[in-house]
Amino acid sequence: MLIPKDYSKASFILESATLVMHKALSYEMHITLQALENCLQEQLRLRAQVYLLETRVKQQQVKISQLLHEQEVQLLDKGEENSVIDLGGKRQYADCSEIFNDGYKQSGFYKIKPLQSPAEFSVYCDMSDGGGWTVIQRRSDGSENFNRDWSDYENGFGNFVQKNGEYWLGNRNLHLLTRQGDYTLKISLADFEKNSRYAQYKNFKVGDEKNSYDLHIGEYSGTAGDSLTGNFHPEVQWWASHQRMKFSTWDRDNDNYEGNCAKEDQSGWWFNRCHSANLNGLYHKGPYTAKTDNGIVWHTWHGWWYSLKSVVMKIRPNDFIPNIV
């Protein structure tokens, strides 16, 4: 049987079209598979990069942790007297007087937690001089910078691991401590000629943050003179008294002076206009000259132009009775 020429031509065109279509589909599938393969390879590459970055971050975290641990060990590895004394979690103590009366007579750093405090903090307990003193400030050699901002004075700063390390316990902690009851403040002073004096105040209290940690002090006694209330001369009391003064720093000016006492005297303190006492001043060695009286000053002992060698400010309850058992 003969096949019509038109039918044969149509069949050839159909077969050709089918072949072209298969080739097109095959090429499109190839392109799709190639794109999919490239996408999978890119995903694998990105995952490898993420893994590498995560590994590096973990390595850096481990290194940072090791450095912090080494620094902590270096600070604490200064002899037994420089370590925080571990009381074994026996109980929480509100101040050093409670630690002393619980039988711990060794001076050193302990952990305390005042009644309203959210956390424990380290403090030096002076178990001499009758015992039970919580040290809130120390100056000894000028090793610490006391020209700090509001935040530093609020939170505390300094060397909390060495027996004679300089530090400020922090205004927030001072408030938490002194709101617990009536405290006595004792200030021990020494000059560069090996002389020593002290000033003591009943009912020492530091206000809260809302009141800018204002200072409240009661009856004075001692041998250094009353520089905190300005009672040494009635004509200067209006500008020299620190009673009820708010705390000031170079970035938070709360004094009564037209300028900024904290900035001029380069310290944080309960300034008035400006001071008759400034125990956070610059560490000059004895007599000094400067634009302002910015040394460690206790006016009623050495005047404004003599900077003291050492200072210790410490507190304990007014009604403290030592347990000698």
C-alpha positions as CSV (number, residue, x, y, z in Angstrom):
1,M,0.0,0.0,0.0
2,L,1.3,3.4,-0.9
3,I,1.5,6.1,1.8
4,P,0.4,9.6,0.7
5,K,3.2,12.0,0.5
6,D,1.4,14.5,2.6
7,Y,1.0,12.0,5.5
8,S,4.7,11.1,5.4
9,K,5.7,14.8,5.5
10,A,3.3,15.4,8.4
11,S,4.8,12.5,10.3
12,F,8.3,13.7,9.7
13,I,7.4,17.2,11.0
14,L,5.7,15.6,14.1
15,E,8.7,13.5,14.9
16,S,11.0,16.5,14.4
17,A,8.8,18.6,16.7
18,T,8.8,15.8,19.3
19,L,12.5,15.5,19.2
20,V,13.0,19.2,19.6
21,M,10.6,19.2,22.5
22,H,12.4,16.3,24.2
23,K,15.7,18.2,23.7
24,A,14.2,21.4,25.1
25,L,12.8,19.5,28.1
26,S,16.1,17.7,28.7
27,Y,18.0,21.0,28.5
28,E,15.6,22.7,30.8
29,M,15.8,19.8,33.3
30,H,19.6,19.9,33.0
31,I,19.6,23.6,33.8
32,T,17.2,23.0,36.7
33,L,19.3,20.2,38.1
34,Q,22.4,22.3,37.7
35,A,20.8,25.2,39.5
36,L,19.6,22.9,42.3
37,E,23.1,21.4,42.6
38,N,24.6,24.9,42.8
39,C,22.0,25.9,45.4
40,L,22.8,22.8,47.5
41,Q,26.5,23.5,47.2
42,E,26.0,27.1,48.3
43,Q,24.0,25.9,51.3
44,L,26.8,23.5,52.2
45,R,29.3,26.3,51.9
46,L,27.2,28.7,54.0
47,R,26.7,26.0,56.7
48,A,30.4,25.4,56.8
49,Q,31.0,29.1,57.2
50,V,28.4,29.3,60.0
51,Y,30.0,26.3,61.7
52,L,33.4,27.9,61.4
53,L,32.2,31.2,62.9
54,E,30.4,29.4,65.7
55,T,33.6,27.5,66.5
56,R,35.6,30.7,66.5
57,V,33.0,32.4,68.8
58,K,33.2,29.5,71.2
59,Q,37.0,29.5,71.2
60,Q,36.9,33.3,71.9
61,Q,34.4,32.7,74.8
62,V,36.7,30.0,76.3
63,K,39.7,32.3,75.9
64,I,37.9,35.2,77.6
65,S,36.7,32.9,80.4
66,Q,40.3,31.7,80.9
67,L,41.7,35.3,81.0
68,L,39.0,36.4,83.5
69,H,39.8,33.3,85.6
70,E,43.6,34.0,85.4
71,Q,42.9,37.7,86.4
72,E,40.8,36.6,89.4
73,V,43.5,34.1,90.5
74,Q,46.2,36.8,90.2
75,L,44.1,39.1,92.3
76,L,43.3,36.5,95.0
77,D,46.7,34.8,95.0
78,K,48.3,37.4,97.2
79,G,48.3,35.5,100.5
80,E,45.6,34.2,102.8
81,E,44.9,37.7,104.2
82,N,43.9,38.9,100.8
83,S,41.2,36.3,100.1
84,V,37.5,36.5,100.9
85,I,37.1,34.5,104.1
86,D,34.7,31.6,103.4
87,L,32.1,31.1,106.2
88,G,30.7,28.0,104.5
89,G,27.3,29.4,103.8
90,K,26.4,29.1,107.5
91,R,24.1,32.1,107.4
92,Q,23.8,35.5,105.8
93,Y,25.2,38.5,107.7
94,A,23.9,42.0,107.6
95,D,27.2,43.6,108.5
96,C,30.6,42.9,110.1
97,S,29.3,43.2,113.7
98,E,27.1,40.1,113.2
99,I,30.1,38.2,111.8
100,F,32.2,39.2,114.8
101,N,29.6,38.2,117.3
102,D,29.2,34.9,115.6
103,G,32.7,34.0,116.6
104,Y,34.8,35.2,113.6
105,K,37.6,37.4,115.0
106,Q,40.0,37.6,112.1
107,S,40.1,40.8,110.2
108,G,39.7,40.4,106.4
109,F,37.2,40.4,103.5
110,Y,33.9,38.7,104.1
111,K,30.6,38.5,102.2
112,I,27.7,40.4,103.7
113,K,24.1,41.0,102.7
114,P,22.2,43.9,104.3
115,L,18.5,43.3,105.0
116,Q,17.2,45.0,101.9
117,S,20.1,44.2,99.6
118,P,19.3,42.2,96.5
119,A,22.7,40.5,96.6
120,E,25.8,39.8,98.7
121,F,28.9,41.9,98.3
122,S,32.5,41.8,99.6
123,V,33.6,44.1,102.4
124,Y,36.6,44.4,104.7
125,C,35.8,43.7,108.3
126,D,38.0,45.3,110.9
127,M,37.9,43.0,113.9
128,S,40.4,45.1,115.9
129,D,39.5,48.3,117.8
130,G,36.7,46.5,119.6
131,G,35.7,44.4,116.6
132,G,32.7,44.4,114.2
133,W,33.6,47.4,112.0
134,T,32.5,47.4,108.4
135,V,35.0,49.4,106.4
136,I,33.3,51.7,103.8
137,Q,36.3,53.6,102.5
138,R,40.1,53.3,102.6
139,R,43.0,55.5,101.4
140,S,46.5,54.3,101.9
141,D,48.9,54.9,99.0
142,G,47.2,56.8,96.1
143,S,47.0,53.6,94.0
144,E,43.3,54.1,93.2
145,N,41.7,56.9,91.2
146,F,38.9,58.6,93.2
147,N,38.1,61.1,90.6
148,R,35.1,59.0,89.4
149,D,31.7,59.6,87.9
150,W,28.3,59.2,89.6
151,S,27.9,55.5,88.5
152,D,31.2,54.5,90.0
153,Y,30.5,56.1,93.3
154,E,27.0,54.7,93.4
155,N,28.2,51.1,92.7
156,G,31.5,51.2,94.4
157,F,35.0,50.8,93.1
158,G,38.6,49.9,94.1
159,N,40.7,47.0,95.4
160,F,38.5,44.6,97.3
161,V,41.2,41.8,97.6
162,Q,44.1,43.4,99.3
163,K,44.2,44.2,103.1
164,N,45.3,47.8,102.5
165,G,43.7,48.2,99.1
166,E,42.0,51.6,98.4
167,Y,38.2,51.4,97.8
168,W,34.8,53.1,98.1
169,L,32.1,50.6,99.1
170,G,29.4,52.4,97.0
171,N,26.7,54.8,97.9
172,R,23.9,52.3,97.2
173,N,25.6,49.9,99.7
174,L,26.1,52.6,102.2
175,H,22.4,53.4,102.1
176,L,21.4,49.7,102.4
177,L,23.8,49.3,105.4
178,T,22.7,52.4,107.3
179,R,19.0,52.0,106.8
180,Q,19.1,48.9,108.9
181,G,19.5,50.9,112.1
182,D,21.6,53.5,113.9
183,Y,25.3,53.3,113.0
184,T,28.4,54.9,114.4
185,L,31.0,56.2,111.9
186,K,34.6,56.2,112.9
187,I,37.2,57.9,110.8
188,S,40.8,57.0,111.4
189,L,43.4,59.5,110.1
190,A,47.2,59.4,109.8
191,D,49.7,62.0,108.5
192,F,53.2,61.6,107.0
193,E,54.8,62.4,110.4
194,K,53.5,59.2,111.9
195,N,50.7,61.0,113.9
196,S,47.2,59.6,114.0
197,R,43.8,61.1,115.1
198,Y,40.2,60.0,114.8
199,A,36.7,61.5,114.5
200,Q,33.6,59.6,115.5
201,Y,29.9,60.4,114.7
202,K,26.8,58.8,116.1
203,N,23.8,58.1,113.9
204,F,25.6,58.0,110.6
205,K,23.2,57.5,107.7
206,V,23.3,57.8,103.9
207,G,20.0,58.6,102.1
208,D,18.6,56.8,99.1
209,E,19.2,57.5,95.4
210,K,16.1,59.7,95.2
211,N,17.8,62.0,97.8
212,S,21.2,61.8,96.1
213,Y,22.6,59.7,98.9
214,D,22.6,62.7,101.3
215,L,24.7,62.6,104.5
216,H,23.3,62.5,108.0
217,I,25.5,62.5,111.1
218,G,24.9,63.0,114.8
219,E,27.0,63.7,117.9
220,Y,30.8,64.1,117.4
221,S,33.6,62.7,119.6
222,G,37.3,62.2,118.9
223,T,40.7,63.9,118.6
224,A,40.8,65.1,115.0
225,G,38.1,67.8,115.4
226,D,34.7,68.1,113.9
227,S,35.3,68.9,110.2
228,L,32.0,67.3,108.9
229,T,29.6,69.7,110.6
230,G,31.7,72.8,110.5
231,N,31.2,73.4,114.2
232,F,34.8,74.5,114.6
233,H,33.7,78.1,113.8
234,P,30.1,79.4,113.6
235,E,30.9,81.9,110.8
236,V,32.0,79.2,108.4
237,Q,29.3,76.6,109.2
238,W,27.0,77.8,106.5
239,W,29.4,76.9,103.7
240,A,31.7,74.3,105.4
241,S,29.2,71.9,107.0
242,H,28.5,68.6,105.2
243,Q,25.5,67.8,107.3
244,R,22.5,66.9,105.0
245,M,24.5,67.6,101.9
246,K,23.8,65.5,98.8
247,F,26.5,63.6,97.2
248,S,28.2,65.2,94.1
249,T,30.5,64.0,91.4
250,W,31.9,65.7,88.3
251,D,29.0,64.6,86.2
252,R,26.3,65.1,88.9
253,D,26.5,68.6,90.6
254,N,24.4,68.6,93.8
255,D,26.4,71.1,95.9
256,N,25.5,74.7,97.0
257,Y,28.4,76.3,95.2
258,E,28.0,78.4,92.0
259,G,30.6,76.2,90.3
260,N,31.2,72.4,90.5
261,C,33.0,71.4,93.7
262,A,33.5,67.8,92.5
263,K,35.0,68.9,89.3
264,E,37.3,71.5,90.9
265,D,38.4,69.2,93.7
266,Q,38.5,66.1,91.5
267,S,36.6,63.7,93.7
268,G,33.1,62.6,94.7
269,W,31.9,63.8,98.2
270,W,29.1,65.5,100.2
271,F,30.2,69.0,99.1
272,N,28.7,72.2,100.3
273,R,30.6,75.3,99.2
274,C,32.9,73.4,98.9
275,H,34.3,71.6,102.0
276,S,36.1,71.5,105.4
277,A,36.6,67.7,104.9
278,N,37.2,65.8,101.7
279,L,38.6,62.3,102.3
280,N,38.2,61.3,98.6
281,G,40.6,64.0,97.4
282,L,43.8,63.7,95.4
283,Y,46.7,61.8,97.0
284,H,49.3,64.5,97.6
285,K,52.0,63.7,100.1
286,G,51.6,66.1,103.0
287,P,51.8,69.8,102.3
288,Y,50.8,70.7,98.8
289,T,50.0,73.6,96.5
290,A,47.2,73.6,93.9
291,K,44.6,75.8,92.3
292,T,42.0,74.4,94.8
293,D,42.3,72.5,98.1
294,N,41.9,69.2,96.4
295,G,43.9,67.0,98.7
296,I,42.8,64.4,101.3
297,V,41.7,67.1,103.7
298,W,40.5,67.1,107.3
299,H,40.6,70.9,108.1
300,T,40.4,70.7,111.9
301,W,43.6,68.7,112.1
302,H,45.9,69.9,109.3
303,G,44.0,72.6,107.5
304,W,43.1,72.7,103.8
305,W,46.7,72.5,102.4
306,Y,47.9,69.3,103.9
307,S,46.9,65.9,102.3
308,L,46.8,63.0,104.7
309,K,48.7,59.8,104.3
310,S,45.9,57.3,105.2
311,V,42.2,57.3,106.0
312,V,39.8,54.5,107.1
313,M,36.1,55.1,107.3
314,K,34.2,52.3,109.1
315,I,30.9,51.8,110.7
316,R,29.1,49.5,113.2
317,P,25.8,49.7,115.1
318,N,25.6,52.4,117.9
319,D,24.4,49.7,120.4
320,F,27.1,47.2,119.4
321,I,28.1,44.9,122.4
322,P,31.0,42.6,121.5
323,N,30.5,38.9,122.2
324,I,33.7,37.9,123.9
325,V,32.8,34.2,124.3
